Amino acid sequence: ERRTIATHEAGHATVAYLVGKSRKLEVLSIIKRKDALGLLAHSDLEERFMRTKSEIEALIQISFGGLVAEELFFGETTTGPGSDLAVATSAAAQMVGALGMCGSLISYESVEYAGGSNLVAKVLSSDEGKEKVEGILFDAKTSVTAMLEDYRHIVEALRDALLERDELIGEEIIDTIRLAEQRRMSTTA
């Protein structure tokens, strides 16, 4: 189980490193905290109040890092990605139903709805909204799968470092990634 958690978190960190150009990797851990068995803490490089479409898509991809790493390394997933999928679904629903980023300019946030005021529920209650959200999530998972297949060596290096030390802070994460890249370059040269 520890190895699975380490692989899961290493998947998040690898994707965050690759696509999170405006992100700072702060903590990568397999130390249990409340309901989380591990975590990747990351934040904006500078204080931000708005996000671009590509930044939201990157956050969705980061959410898929753990699930995809589990699939690639173990052939199946655990219950671990549950909250990651909730975050990704919520972000995709905002893109579709509130931010005008997916073809429609209708904001479901302005619509009174018998089911309550939950934006995700509003968007997913229509076939078109559900299809658009599913498309965003499928595209993110597809790109993350290709990414982690190409950068499997980084996932392995981060996983192994977590298994050895339980937690990496800031530059320790980046140093582990750089070392993995150097090792890969020296074996392919």
Steps between C-alpha positions, in 0.01 A plus 500: 500500500786741579649438155163567335455826691856606413440419131170689506653813651804476272259498204342826618841661552631390160201647318514819710866539409431446129184708451481730800721775362350754742507254794747462786541147637506535879451163671485144370413256776378153588444598863130454583319824587133483600323333206796528260737204475752724323511833327657731251476860620553751222415866460521791260846649452343839569168621636231451232130579481415363154588187302525439128334205332839330456580547870172335601569216256845459660340477846264232368797311356681522835190348662531201264868438578433264791233291328706461182815411695307227682371362169844507335689341787238262644253439217205633698403780734413512867248714687775762535405711194143563622559854626727575202214414262265725699743793461545432128124465441429823686761692298370359171141584597604859573663523157181371336231662711636824641810626322403491130805288415334213315276640231202618703468847648219397734586522867322236703591698809228751403233233459266416787488123522263275694790272596679782683783732409773244431666596172635151437150350543354761264756434228487122533118493496495562124633249250692773317665630819587151616647418157717814502629435853573138413686616188721736702574226754568238233737734313685578824537133590618415147768769503613409853530134399730592210694737725560246777594229250769737369610616845464173690858542625399815691203324662733216605763738641244697701332179619832354615597824677163503680539138607843584638419835668117520528499866401674739260488876549538765227838470331532136610219421255668691217844356583358145482345576161819655364707203618256261328531701179882499522504124554273449202719719280816314601346159423368611160820679397 
